[in-house]
Amino acid sequence: MRRKFRAKHGYDLSLDPPITHSDKIQHRKLFDHNPIYPRLTDKIEARAVVDELLGAGSADRYMVPLLAVADRFEDLDPALMQRGVIIKASHGSGWNQIVRPGSQAD
């Protein structure tokens, strides 16, 4: 892990104490096993956590609007596609599809 960190960041990993933001992320992954963290990595589940902590409907007030949830692209309402939307995978980062108004998503 230390070799990979140095190759990627160009400096040595500091875990005791962690200094940089990247050090702190690695430290948390290794030593802080709070059960809420996995729940927060999923965009849909994170909304449930916000509602649990701040009250029902809080996710809709404080987070980016959620227009639909579907397991497959084909399950989305075609009328949504006419408006123009950004489709995001709930389990990853950078898995986005921009659908411009009146166009079709790939």
MIDOSE-1310 file (N, C-alpha, C; in nm, 2 decimals, decimal comma, always signed):
residues 106
mrrk	+0,08/-0,12/+0,00/+0,00/+0,00/+0,00/+0,09/+0,13/+0,00; +0,19/+0,12/+0,08/+0,28/+0,24/+0,09/+0,35/+0,27/-0,05; +0,39/+0,16/-0,12/+0,45/+0,17/-0,25/+0,36/+0,23/-0,35; +0,23/+0,18/-0,35/+0,13/+0,23/-0,44/+0,10/+0,38/-0,41
frak	+0,09/+0,41/-0,28/+0,06/+0,55/-0,24/+0,17/+0,64/-0,29; +0,29/+0,60/-0,27/+0,41/+0,69/-0,31/+0,41/+0,71/-0,46; +0,38/+0,60/-0,54/+0,38/+0,61/-0,68/+0,27/+0,70/-0,73; +0,16/+0,69/-0,67/+0,05/+0,78/-0,71/+0,06/+0,92/-0,67
hgyd	+0,10/+0,95/-0,54/+0,10/+1,08/-0,49/+0,23/+1,15/-0,49; +0,34/+1,08/-0,50/+0,47/+1,14/-0,51/+0,53/+1,17/-0,38; +0,47/+1,13/-0,27/+0,53/+1,14/-0,13/+0,49/+1,03/-0,05; +0,56/+1,01/+0,06/+0,53/+0,89/+0,15/+0,40/+0,91/+0,23
lsld	+0,33/+0,80/+0,25/+0,21/+0,79/+0,33/+0,24/+0,81/+0,47; +0,17/+0,90/+0,54/+0,19/+0,92/+0,68/+0,06/+0,88/+0,75; +0,07/+0,77/+0,83/-0,05/+0,72/+0,90/-0,05/+0,76/+1,05; +0,07/+0,79/+1,11/+0,08/+0,82/+1,25/+0,16/+0,95/+1,28
ppit	+0,10/+1,06/+1,27/-0,04/+1,09/+1,24/-0,06/+1,11/+1,09; -0,19/+1,09/+1,05/-0,21/+1,13/+0,91/-0,21/+1,28/+0,89; -0,15/+1,33/+0,78/-0,13/+1,47/+0,77/-0,22/+1,53/+0,66; -0,20/+1,48/+0,54/-0,28/+1,53/+0,42/-0,41/+1,46/+0,42
hsdk	-0,50/+1,52/+0,33/-0,63/+1,46/+0,31/-0,62/+1,31/+0,26; -0,53/+1,29/+0,17/-0,51/+1,15/+0,12/-0,46/+1,06/+0,23; -0,37/+1,11/+0,32/-0,33/+1,03/+0,43/-0,45/+0,99/+0,52; -0,53/+1,09/+0,54/-0,65/+1,07/+0,63/-0,75/+0,97/+0,57
iqhr	-0,76/+0,97/+0,44/-0,85/+0,87/+0,37/-0,80/+0,73/+0,39; -0,67/+0,72/+0,37/-0,61/+0,58/+0,39/-0,62/+0,54/+0,53; -0,59/+0,63/+0,63/-0,60/+0,60/+0,77/-0,74/+0,55/+0,80; -0,84/+0,62/+0,75/-0,98/+0,58/+0,78/-1,01/+0,45/+0,72
klfd	-0,97/+0,42/+0,60/-0,99/+0,29/+0,54/-0,93/+0,18/+0,62; -0,82/+0,20/+0,68/-0,75/+0,10/+0,76/-0,80/+0,08/+0,90; -0,84/+0,19/+0,96/-0,86/+0,19/+1,11/-1,00/+0,23/+1,16; -1,08/+0,29/+1,07/-1,21/+0,34/+1,12/-1,32/+0,27/+1,04
hnpi	-1,38/+0,17/+1,11/-1,47/+0,08/+1,05/-1,62/+0,12/+1,09; -1,65/+0,24/+1,09/-1,78/+0,29/+1,12/-1,88/+0,23/+1,02; -1,99/+0,16/+1,07/-2,08/+0,09/+0,97/-2,16/+0,19/+0,88; -2,16/+0,32/+0,91/-2,23/+0,41/+0,83/-2,16/+0,44/+0,70
yprl	-2,02/+0,42/+0,69/-1,95/+0,45/+0,57/-1,99/+0,38/+0,45; -2,01/+0,25/+0,46/-2,05/+0,18/+0,34/-2,19/+0,22/+0,29; -2,27/+0,26/+0,38/-2,41/+0,31/+0,34/-2,39/+0,44/+0,27; -2,30/+0,52/+0,31/-2,28/+0,65/+0,24/-2,22/+0,65/+0,11
tdki	-2,16/+0,53/+0,07/-2,10/+0,52/-0,06/-2,20/+0,50/-0,18; -2,32/+0,46/-0,14/-2,43/+0,44/-0,24/-2,52/+0,56/-0,24; -2,54/+0,62/-0,36/-2,61/+0,75/-0,37/-2,75/+0,73/-0,32; -2,82/+0,62/-0,34/-2,96/+0,60/-0,30/-2,96/+0,58/-0,15
eara	-2,87/+0,49/-0,10/-2,87/+0,46/+0,04/-2,83/+0,58/+0,13; -2,74/+0,67/+0,07/-2,71/+0,79/+0,14/-2,83/+0,88/+0,17; -2,92/+0,88/+0,07/-3,04/+0,96/+0,09/-3,12/+0,90/+0,21; -3,13/+0,77/+0,22/-3,19/+0,71/+0,34/-3,13/+0,74/+0,47
vvde	-2,99/+0,75/+0,47/-2,92/+0,79/+0,59/-2,96/+0,93/+0,63; -2,96/+1,02/+0,53/-2,99/+1,16/+0,56/-3,13/+1,17/+0,62; -3,23/+1,10/+0,56/-3,37/+1,10/+0,61/-3,37/+1,04/+0,76; -3,29/+0,94/+0,78/-3,29/+0,88/+0,92/-3,23/+0,98/+1,02
llga	-3,13/+1,05/+0,98/-3,06/+1,14/+1,08/-3,13/+1,27/+1,09; -3,19/+1,33/+0,98/-3,24/+1,46/+0,99/-3,40/+1,46/+0,98; -3,46/+1,35/+0,96/-3,60/+1,34/+0,95/-3,65/+1,31/+0,81; -3,76/+1,25/+0,80/-3,82/+1,21/+0,67/-3,83/+1,33/+0,57
gsad	-3,79/+1,32/+0,45/-3,80/+1,42/+0,35/-3,68/+1,51/+0,35; -3,58/+1,50/+0,44/-3,47/+1,58/+0,45/-3,38/+1,57/+0,33; -3,37/+1,44/+0,28/-3,28/+1,42/+0,16/-3,33/+1,50/+0,04; -3,47/+1,51/+0,03/-3,52/+1,59/-0,08/-3,50/+1,74/-0,07
rymv	-3,48/+1,78/+0,06/-3,46/+1,93/+0,08/-3,31/+1,96/+0,07; -3,22/+1,87/+0,11/-3,08/+1,91/+0,12/-2,99/+1,85/+0,01; -3,04/+1,76/-0,07/-2,96/+1,69/-0,16/-3,01/+1,72/-0,31; -2,93/+1,68/-0,40/-2,96/+1,70/-0,54/-3,09/+1,63/-0,57
plla	-3,19/+1,69/-0,64/-3,32/+1,62/-0,67/-3,30/+1,49/-0,73; -3,38/+1,40/-0,69/-3,38/+1,26/-0,74/-3,51/+1,25/-0,82; -3,50/+1,22/-0,95/-3,62/+1,21/-1,04/-3,67/+1,07/-1,06; -3,58/+0,97/-1,05/-3,62/+0,83/-1,07/-3,51/+0,74/-1,02
vadr	-3,55/+0,62/-0,99/-3,46/+0,51/-0,95/-3,50/+0,39/-1,04; -3,40/+0,33/-1,11/-3,43/+0,22/-1,19/-3,31/+0,12/-1,19; -3,34/+0,00/-1,21/-3,23/-0,10/-1,22/-3,18/-0,11/-1,36; -3,26/-0,07/-1,46/-3,22/-0,08/-1,60/-3,26/+0,05/-1,67
fedl	-3,18/+0,09/-1,77/-3,21/+0,21/-1,84/-3,35/+0,20/-1,90; -3,39/+0,09/-1,95/-3,52/+0,07/-2,02/-3,64/+0,09/-1,93; -3,61/+0,09/-1,80/-3,72/+0,10/-1,70/-3,75/+0,25/-1,67; -3,67/+0,34/-1,72/-3,69/+0,48/-1,70/-3,80/+0,54/-1,78
dpal	-3,88/+0,63/-1,73/-3,99/+0,69/-1,80/-3,94/+0,77/-1,93; -3,98/+0,74/-2,05/-3,93/+0,81/-2,17/-3,95/+0,96/-2,16; -4,06/+1,00/-2,09/-4,08/+1,15/-2,08/-3,97/+1,22/-2,01; -3,90/+1,15/-1,92/-3,78/+1,21/-1,85/-3,67/+1,24/-1,95
mqrg	-3,66/+1,15/-2,05/-3,55/+1,17/-2,14/-3,57/+1,29/-2,23; -3,70/+1,33/-2,25/-3,73/+1,45/-2,33/-3,69/+1,58/-2,26; -3,69/+1,57/-2,12/-3,65/+1,69/-2,04/-3,50/+1,72/-2,04; -3,42/+1,61/-2,06/-3,28/+1,63/-2,04/-3,25/+1,59/-1,89
viik	-3,16/+1,49/-1,87/-3,13/+1,45/-1,74/-2,98/+1,40/-1,74; -2,93/+1,38/-1,62/-2,81/+1,31/-1,60/-2,84/+1,19/-1,53; -2,80/+1,08/-1,59/-2,82/+0,94/-1,53/-2,69/+0,91/-1,46; -2,70/+0,87/-1,33/-2,58/+0,84/-1,25/-2,60/+0,70/-1,19
ashg	-2,49/+0,62/-1,19/-2,49/+0,49/-1,12/-2,48/+0,52/-0,97; -2,56/+0,45/-0,89/-2,56/+0,48/-0,75/-2,44/+0,42/-0,68; -2,37/+0,33/-0,74/-2,26/+0,26/-0,67/-2,12/+0,30/-0,72; -2,11/+0,40/-0,80/-1,98/+0,44/-0,85/-1,96/+0,58/-0,87
sgwn	-1,85/+0,62/-0,91/-1,82/+0,76/-0,94/-1,77/+0,77/-1,09; -1,83/+0,87/-1,15/-1,79/+0,89/-1,29/-1,87/+0,81/-1,39; -1,97/+0,73/-1,35/-2,05/+0,65/-1,43/-2,17/+0,73/-1,47; -2,16/+0,84/-1,54/-2,26/+0,93/-1,57/-2,30/+0,93/-1,72
qivr	-2,42/+0,95/-1,75/-2,47/+0,96/-1,88/-2,55/+1,09/-1,89; -2,51/+1,18/-1,98/-2,59/+1,30/-2,00/-2,68/+1,28/-2,11; -2,81/+1,31/-2,09/-2,91/+1,30/-2,19/-2,96/+1,44/-2,21; -2,93/+1,50/-2,33/-2,98/+1,63/-2,36/-3,12/+1,63/-2,40
pgsq	-3,20/+1,74/-2,38/-3,34/+1,74/-2,41/-3,36/+1,70/-2,56; -3,45/+1,60/-2,57/-3,49/+1,56/-2,71/-3,40/+1,45/-2,77; -3,28/+1,42/-2,70/-3,19/+1,32/-2,76/-3,21/+1,19/-2,69; -3,14/+1,09/-2,74/-3,15/+0,95/-2,68/-3,01/+0,92/-2,61
ad	-3,02/+0,86/-2,49/-2,90/+0,82/-2,43/-2,84/+0,69/-2,50; -2,71/+0,68/-2,49/-2,64/+0,56/-2,55/-2,66/+0,44/-2,46
